[in-house]
Amino acid sequence: MNTEEIWNAVKERLSQTLGERVYQLWINQMSIKDIDGEKVILAVPNKTAKEKVKEQYGIVIEDALAKVMNIPSVEIEVVVEEPPQEEKPEPVLPKTVPPKISYGEDGLNPNRTFDNFVPGPSNKLAYSASKKVAEKPGLVYNPLFIYGKVGLGKTHLLHAIGNAVKKQYPHLKVKYMQAKQFTEDYVSHIKSDKQSEFREKYRELDVLLVDDIQFLTKGESTQEEFFHIFNELYERQKQIVIAADRSPKELEKISERLRTRFAWGLIADISKPTLEERVLILEQKAQERGVSLPKEVLDIIASEIDSNVRELESALNKLILYMEMNGIEVPDESIVRQALPDLFAGKRSKEELSAETIKQAVADYFGIKISDLEGKRRTKNIAYARQIAMYVIRELLDMSTTEIGSAFGGRDHSTVLHAYDKIRNLIERDSRTKRDVREIMQILGVDKPL
């Protein structure tokens, strides 16, 4: 048998031994570089693959090689051999680069208005309430609390409210900010002994728009300060609008008295956009970029991306850039597939994804059993894998935190929220966690930016 025949026979054995998921992710990308007696040199495309193969699958691969080669034992050496890079032409600067956004002291993005927000069944209540609030700030739906997953339009609505108020009532003082900015501003004023100046700055506002309130620091002094500012603005009938990725009752890190106040006015949720809404969003965003796309193309992209608006915009931007670099005026399905290959590679239908398939993928990836994820063992590696599984399920499936907890041996919803927040924060600062989540998504056939 020659080298190619040996490796093909080994791959066939490994696909049965390790399962299709592991095989596709790790084994299928390997090749035999050289055979010297009982030593076999295997080539992998990157350092991550090298570490994974050596740590978890080395013994299994050596055993399969020995059986195929009909010798007592084999020792493998794994080397990184990156695939040759194709020579790419110099990119042409896009003609439709969006203009640079200028933010004022109010923190508002002037490009986010009600005019370019696409209303529909998924956001009907939040949209209608936001327009009412902008028309009569402080008099209706105060506070207005908008919640929904990332990228569904919460931030757009906050900016739209602020811009509409400024246009209709130019004398009113409006401020948009992230909850983290509030914390940073507060700490800065504390350090410079200017607490009174801080309080005055916020209490003179007519409209306060706070985004991502779930990130308001848990420290008592920060939440205490926000509590007093909230009370004063509310008592003076100043408008407060708050956005979060979950409902007030699920904000475990926010004090009970603040959560209660968040529910004083109106709570409006935003869900995933429908197919029709996604097509309209793409059409509008394309028009804003000065590009006209056939309905067939809009339908294809909208059908493949059902998660959030940001992913739709990202795909659209990639397509437009591809068109400009290649001089394409009107794209068709083949162009979409060339411009957005990740959108179609290894796609798994939504119906195939479930809590069980995700738990199985995570268990396979970490070399443990589903029963470990569902059980009470809290060793570091199992706890980490369990938290990642909870995070992925919440990201990919329409399951409540209570339902997710039930899928992990009856754990309560606060445990799920803690796991979700922990992994999301780790993804931002820890390359290992980001890699683990990305590779599990790949195993599941999901293309989702982190």
C-alpha positions as CSV (number, residue, x, y, z in Angstrom):
1,M,0.0,0.0,0.0
2,N,1.2,3.5,-0.8
3,T,1.0,6.4,1.6
4,E,-2.4,7.7,0.1
5,E,-3.9,4.2,0.4
6,I,-2.7,3.8,4.0
7,W,-4.2,7.1,5.0
8,N,-7.5,6.5,3.3
9,A,-7.9,3.2,5.1
10,V,-6.9,4.9,8.4
11,K,-9.5,7.7,7.9
12,E,-12.2,5.1,7.2
13,R,-11.4,3.4,10.5
14,L,-11.2,6.7,12.4
15,S,-14.6,8.0,11.1
16,Q,-16.2,4.9,12.6
17,T,-14.2,5.0,15.9
18,L,-14.4,8.8,16.6
19,G,-17.8,9.6,15.0
20,E,-18.6,11.9,12.1
21,R,-18.4,15.2,14.0
22,V,-14.8,14.7,15.3
23,Y,-13.7,13.1,12.0
24,Q,-14.9,16.1,9.9
25,L,-13.4,18.7,12.3
26,W,-10.0,17.2,13.0
27,I,-9.1,14.0,11.0
28,N,-10.3,15.0,7.5
29,Q,-8.0,18.0,7.4
30,M,-4.9,15.9,8.2
31,S,-2.5,14.1,5.8
32,I,0.5,11.8,6.0
33,K,3.7,13.8,5.3
34,D,6.1,10.9,5.6
35,I,6.5,7.3,6.8
36,D,9.8,6.1,8.2
37,G,9.5,2.6,9.6
38,E,7.3,2.8,12.7
39,K,7.3,6.6,12.7
40,V,4.6,8.4,10.8
41,I,4.7,12.2,10.3
42,L,1.2,13.7,10.1
43,A,0.6,17.2,8.7
44,V,-2.2,19.5,10.1
45,P,-3.1,23.0,8.9
46,N,-2.6,24.9,12.2
47,K,-1.3,24.9,15.8
48,T,-4.8,24.4,17.3
49,A,-5.3,21.2,15.3
50,K,-1.8,20.0,16.3
51,E,-2.5,20.4,20.0
52,K,-5.9,18.8,19.8
53,V,-4.7,15.8,17.8
54,K,-1.7,15.2,20.2
55,E,-3.7,15.6,23.4
56,Q,-6.9,13.7,22.6
57,Y,-6.6,11.5,19.5
58,G,-3.0,10.5,19.3
59,I,-3.3,7.0,20.7
60,V,-6.4,6.2,18.6
61,I,-4.6,7.4,15.4
62,E,-1.5,5.4,16.3
63,D,-3.6,2.3,16.9
64,A,-5.4,2.7,13.5
65,L,-2.1,3.2,11.7
66,A,-0.6,0.1,13.3
67,K,-3.5,-2.1,12.2
68,V,-3.6,-0.8,8.7
69,M,0.2,-1.0,8.2
70,N,0.1,-4.5,9.9
71,I,2.9,-3.7,12.4
72,P,3.0,-4.0,16.2
73,S,3.1,-0.2,17.0
74,V,3.4,3.2,15.4
75,E,4.6,6.5,16.8
76,I,3.2,9.7,15.3
77,E,4.7,13.1,15.0
78,V,2.4,16.0,14.2
79,V,3.7,19.0,12.3
80,V,2.0,22.2,11.2
81,E,2.0,22.6,7.4
82,E,-0.2,25.6,6.4
83,P,-1.9,25.3,3.0
84,P,-0.3,27.5,0.3
85,Q,-1.8,30.9,0.1
86,E,-3.4,31.9,-3.1
87,E,-2.1,35.1,-4.7
88,K,-4.9,37.6,-4.3
89,P,-5.2,40.8,-6.3
90,E,-4.9,44.2,-4.5
91,P,-8.4,45.0,-3.1
92,V,-10.2,47.8,-4.8
93,L,-11.4,50.4,-2.3
94,P,-15.2,50.2,-2.2
95,K,-17.2,53.0,-3.7
96,T,-19.9,52.8,-1.2
97,V,-18.0,53.2,2.1
98,P,-20.5,54.4,4.7
99,P,-19.7,58.0,5.9
100,K,-17.9,58.4,9.2
101,I,-20.4,58.8,12.0
102,S,-20.0,61.9,14.2
103,Y,-21.3,61.5,17.8
104,G,-22.1,64.5,19.9
105,E,-22.1,65.0,23.7
106,D,-25.5,63.4,23.7
107,G,-24.0,60.1,22.5
108,L,-26.5,59.7,19.7
109,N,-25.8,58.2,16.3
110,P,-27.7,60.6,13.9
111,N,-28.0,57.8,11.3
112,R,-30.3,55.7,13.5
113,T,-33.8,57.0,13.2
114,F,-37.3,55.7,13.0
115,D,-37.3,56.3,9.2
116,N,-34.7,53.6,8.6
117,F,-35.9,51.2,11.2
118,V,-37.9,48.3,9.7
119,P,-41.0,47.6,11.9
120,G,-42.8,44.3,11.8
121,P,-44.4,41.6,14.0
122,S,-41.1,40.8,15.8
123,N,-40.8,44.4,17.2
124,K,-44.3,45.9,16.8
125,L,-44.8,46.7,20.5
126,A,-41.3,48.1,21.1
127,Y,-41.4,50.2,17.9
128,S,-44.9,51.6,18.7
129,A,-44.0,52.4,22.3
130,S,-40.7,54.0,21.3
131,K,-42.5,56.4,18.8
132,K,-45.1,57.3,21.5
133,V,-42.3,58.0,24.0
134,A,-40.5,60.2,21.5
135,E,-43.7,62.2,20.8
136,K,-44.5,62.7,24.5
137,P,-41.4,62.2,26.6
138,G,-42.0,61.6,30.3
139,L,-45.8,61.4,29.8
140,V,-46.3,57.8,28.5
141,Y,-44.6,54.5,29.1
142,N,-42.1,55.8,31.7
143,P,-39.8,54.0,32.1
144,L,-39.8,52.1,28.8
145,F,-37.9,48.8,29.1
146,I,-36.9,47.1,25.8
147,Y,-35.3,43.7,25.8
148,G,-34.2,41.0,23.4
149,K,-31.1,39.1,22.2
150,V,-28.1,40.8,20.6
151,G,-28.5,42.5,17.2
152,L,-32.3,42.7,17.1
153,G,-32.7,46.5,17.0
154,K,-32.8,47.6,20.7
155,T,-29.9,50.1,20.3
156,H,-31.4,51.4,17.1
157,L,-34.6,52.2,18.8
158,L,-32.9,54.0,21.7
159,H,-31.0,56.2,19.2
160,A,-34.2,56.8,17.2
161,I,-36.0,58.0,20.3
162,G,-33.2,60.4,21.1
163,N,-32.9,61.8,17.6
164,A,-36.7,62.2,17.3
165,V,-36.9,64.0,20.7
166,K,-34.1,66.4,19.7
167,K,-35.8,67.2,16.4
168,Q,-39.2,67.9,17.9
169,Y,-38.0,69.4,21.2
170,P,-34.6,70.9,20.6
171,H,-34.6,72.6,24.0
172,L,-34.6,69.2,25.9
173,K,-31.4,67.6,27.1
174,V,-31.0,64.0,25.9
175,K,-28.3,61.5,26.7
176,Y,-27.6,58.0,25.3
177,M,-25.1,55.8,27.0
178,Q,-24.1,52.2,27.7
179,A,-24.4,51.0,31.3
180,K,-20.7,50.5,31.4
181,Q,-20.1,54.1,30.5
182,F,-22.3,55.1,33.5
183,T,-20.1,53.1,35.8
184,E,-16.9,54.4,34.3
185,D,-18.2,58.0,34.6
186,Y,-19.2,57.5,38.2
187,V,-15.8,56.0,39.2
188,S,-14.0,58.8,37.4
189,H,-16.0,61.5,39.4
190,I,-15.4,59.6,42.6
191,K,-11.7,59.5,42.1
192,S,-11.6,63.3,41.4
193,D,-14.0,64.0,44.3
194,K,-16.7,65.5,42.1
195,Q,-19.7,63.4,43.1
196,S,-22.0,66.4,43.2
197,E,-21.0,67.4,39.7
198,F,-21.8,63.9,38.5
199,R,-25.3,63.9,40.1
200,E,-26.1,67.3,38.7
201,K,-25.1,66.3,35.2
202,Y,-27.5,63.4,35.1
203,R,-30.3,65.0,37.1
204,E,-30.6,67.9,34.7
205,L,-31.5,65.5,31.8
206,D,-34.9,65.4,30.2
207,V,-34.4,62.0,28.5
208,L,-32.0,59.3,29.7
209,L,-31.4,56.3,27.3
210,V,-29.4,53.5,28.9
211,D,-28.3,50.5,26.8
212,D,-27.2,47.1,28.1
213,I,-28.3,47.7,31.6
214,Q,-27.3,44.1,32.4
215,F,-23.7,45.3,32.5
216,L,-24.4,47.9,35.3
217,T,-21.7,47.0,37.8
218,K,-22.9,44.9,40.7
219,G,-21.1,47.2,43.2
220,E,-23.5,48.7,45.7
221,S,-22.4,52.3,45.3
222,T,-22.8,52.3,41.5
223,Q,-26.3,50.8,41.6
224,E,-27.2,53.1,44.6
225,E,-26.3,56.2,42.5
226,F,-28.2,55.0,39.5
227,F,-31.2,54.2,41.8
228,H,-31.3,57.8,43.1
229,I,-30.9,59.3,39.7
230,F,-33.6,57.1,38.4
231,N,-35.9,58.2,41.2
232,E,-35.3,61.9,40.7
233,L,-35.8,61.8,37.0
234,Y,-39.0,59.7,37.4
235,E,-40.5,62.0,40.0
236,R,-39.8,65.0,37.8
237,Q,-41.5,63.2,34.8
238,K,-38.3,62.9,32.8
239,Q,-38.2,60.1,30.3
240,I,-36.2,57.0,31.1
241,V,-35.6,54.3,28.4
242,I,-33.6,51.1,29.2
243,A,-32.5,48.3,27.0
244,A,-31.2,44.8,28.0
245,D,-30.7,41.3,26.6
246,R,-33.2,39.9,29.1
247,S,-36.4,40.9,31.0
248,P,-36.1,42.8,34.3
249,K,-36.9,39.7,36.4
250,E,-33.9,37.9,34.9
251,L,-31.4,40.6,35.7
252,E,-29.9,38.7,38.6
253,K,-27.0,41.1,39.1
254,I,-29.3,44.2,39.4
255,S,-30.8,45.0,42.8
256,E,-34.4,44.0,43.5
257,R,-35.5,47.6,44.0
258,L,-34.1,48.7,40.6
259,R,-35.7,45.7,38.8
260,T,-39.0,46.6,40.4
261,R,-38.7,50.2,39.1
262,F,-37.8,49.0,35.6
263,A,-41.2,47.4,35.4
264,W,-43.1,50.5,36.5
265,G,-43.8,51.6,32.9
266,L,-44.0,49.3,29.9
267,I,-41.9,46.2,29.2
268,A,-41.6,45.4,25.4
269,D,-39.6,42.5,24.0
270,I,-38.1,42.2,20.5
271,S,-37.9,38.7,19.0
272,K,-36.1,37.4,15.9
273,P,-37.2,39.0,12.7
274,T,-39.5,37.0,10.4
275,L,-38.4,36.0,6.8
276,E,-40.4,38.9,5.4
277,E,-38.9,41.4,7.8
278,R,-35.4,40.1,7.0
279,V,-35.9,40.7,3.3
280,L,-37.2,44.2,4.0
281,I,-34.2,44.9,6.2
282,L,-31.8,43.8,3.6
283,E,-33.6,45.7,0.9
284,Q,-33.5,48.9,2.9
285,K,-29.8,48.5,3.9
286,A,-28.9,47.9,0.3
287,Q,-30.7,51.0,-0.8
288,E,-28.8,53.0,1.9
289,R,-25.6,51.8,0.3
290,G,-26.9,52.8,-3.2
291,V,-27.1,49.2,-4.4
292,S,-30.1,47.5,-6.0
293,L,-30.3,43.7,-5.4
294,P,-32.7,41.2,-7.1
295,K,-35.4,39.8,-4.8
296,E,-33.9,36.3,-5.5
297,V,-30.7,37.4,-3.8
298,L,-32.4,39.0,-0.9
299,D,-34.5,35.9,-0.4
300,I,-31.4,33.6,-0.4
301,I,-29.5,35.7,2.2
302,A,-32.6,36.2,4.4
303,S,-33.4,32.5,4.3
304,E,-29.9,31.5,5.5
305,I,-29.6,34.1,8.3
306,D,-32.5,34.0,10.8
307,S,-30.7,35.1,13.9
308,N,-30.3,38.9,14.0
309,V,-30.0,42.1,12.0
310,R,-26.3,42.6,12.6
311,E,-25.5,39.3,10.8
312,L,-27.7,40.3,7.9
313,E,-25.9,43.6,7.6
314,S,-22.5,41.8,7.8
315,A,-23.5,39.4,5.0
316,L,-24.8,42.3,2.9
317,N,-21.5,44.3,3.4
318,K,-19.4,41.3,2.3
319,L,-21.6,40.8,-0.8
320,I,-21.4,44.4,-1.8
321,L,-17.6,44.5,-1.3
322,Y,-17.3,41.3,-3.4
323,M,-19.4,42.9,-6.2
324,E,-17.3,46.0,-6.3
325,M,-13.9,44.2,-6.2
326,N,-15.1,42.0,-9.2
327,G,-17.0,44.6,-11.2
328,I,-20.4,42.9,-10.7
329,E,-23.4,45.0,-11.3
330,V,-26.3,42.5,-10.7
331,P,-25.5,39.4,-8.6
332,D,-27.3,36.0,-8.9
333,E,-27.3,33.0,-6.6
334,S,-23.9,31.8,-7.8
335,I,-22.3,35.1,-7.0
336,V,-23.9,35.1,-3.5
337,R,-22.4,31.6,-2.9
338,Q,-18.9,32.8,-4.0
339,A,-19.1,36.0,-1.9
340,L,-20.5,34.3,1.2
341,P,-19.1,30.7,1.2
342,D,-19.3,30.4,5.0
343,L,-23.1,31.0,4.8
344,F,-23.6,27.7,3.0
345,A,-20.7,25.5,4.2
346,G,-21.9,22.7,6.4
347,K,-25.2,24.3,7.1
348,R,-27.4,22.3,9.5
349,S,-31.2,22.9,9.3
350,K,-32.6,24.5,12.4
351,E,-34.8,21.5,12.9
352,E,-31.7,19.3,13.4
353,L,-30.5,21.4,16.3
354,S,-31.7,20.5,19.8
355,A,-30.4,20.7,23.3
356,E,-29.5,17.0,23.0
357,T,-27.5,17.4,19.7
358,I,-25.7,20.4,21.3
359,K,-24.9,18.5,24.5
360,Q,-23.6,15.6,22.4
361,A,-21.4,17.9,20.3
362,V,-19.9,19.5,23.5
363,A,-19.4,16.2,25.1
364,D,-17.6,14.8,22.0
365,Y,-15.4,17.9,21.8
366,F,-14.2,17.8,25.4
367,G,-14.0,14.0,25.5
368,I,-16.6,13.5,28.2
369,K,-20.1,12.0,28.4
370,I,-23.5,13.8,28.3
371,S,-24.2,12.4,31.8
372,D,-21.2,14.4,33.0
373,L,-22.8,17.6,31.7
374,E,-26.1,16.7,33.3
375,G,-24.7,15.4,36.6
376,K,-23.5,17.0,39.8
377,R,-19.7,16.7,39.2
378,R,-18.1,20.1,39.4
379,T,-14.5,19.4,38.4
380,K,-13.0,22.3,36.5
381,N,-13.1,20.7,33.0
382,I,-16.7,19.4,33.4
383,A,-18.0,22.7,34.8
384,Y,-16.3,24.6,32.0
385,A,-17.8,22.3,29.3
386,R,-21.3,22.5,31.0
387,Q,-21.2,26.3,30.9
388,I,-20.2,26.3,27.3
389,A,-23.1,23.9,26.5
390,M,-25.5,26.2,28.3
391,Y,-24.1,29.2,26.4
392,V,-24.4,27.6,23.0
393,I,-27.9,26.4,23.6
394,R,-29.1,29.8,24.7
395,E,-27.4,31.3,21.6
396,L,-28.9,28.9,19.1
397,L,-32.2,27.7,20.5
398,D,-35.4,29.5,21.5
399,M,-35.4,28.0,25.0
400,S,-36.0,29.8,28.2
401,T,-33.3,29.7,30.9
402,T,-35.6,27.5,33.0
403,E,-36.0,25.1,30.1
404,I,-32.2,25.0,29.6
405,G,-31.7,24.4,33.3
406,S,-34.1,21.4,33.1
407,A,-31.9,19.9,30.3
408,F,-29.0,19.9,32.7
409,G,-30.3,17.8,35.5
410,G,-32.9,20.3,36.8
411,R,-30.6,23.3,37.4
412,D,-32.3,26.6,38.1
413,H,-32.4,29.5,35.7
414,S,-29.9,31.6,37.7
415,T,-27.3,28.9,37.1
416,V,-27.9,29.1,33.4
417,L,-27.7,33.0,33.4
418,H,-24.4,32.8,35.4
419,A,-23.0,30.3,32.9
420,Y,-24.1,32.4,29.9
421,D,-22.6,35.6,31.3
422,K,-19.4,33.9,32.2
423,I,-18.8,32.4,28.8
424,R,-19.8,35.5,27.0
425,N,-17.3,37.6,29.0
426,L,-14.6,34.9,28.5
427,I,-15.1,35.0,24.7
428,E,-14.2,38.7,24.8
429,R,-10.9,38.3,26.6
430,D,-9.9,34.6,26.5
431,S,-8.7,33.2,23.1
432,R,-9.1,29.6,24.3
433,T,-12.8,30.0,25.1
434,K,-13.5,31.8,21.9
435,R,-11.7,29.0,20.0
436,D,-13.6,26.3,21.9
437,V,-17.0,27.9,21.2
438,R,-16.2,28.6,17.6
439,E,-15.1,25.1,16.9
440,I,-18.2,23.6,18.6
441,M,-20.3,25.9,16.4
442,Q,-18.5,24.4,13.4
443,I,-19.1,20.9,14.6
444,L,-22.8,21.8,14.7
445,G,-22.7,23.2,11.2
446,V,-23.5,26.7,12.4
447,D,-21.8,29.9,11.0
448,K,-22.3,32.5,13.8
449,P,-19.9,35.4,14.5
450,L,-18.8,35.6,18.1
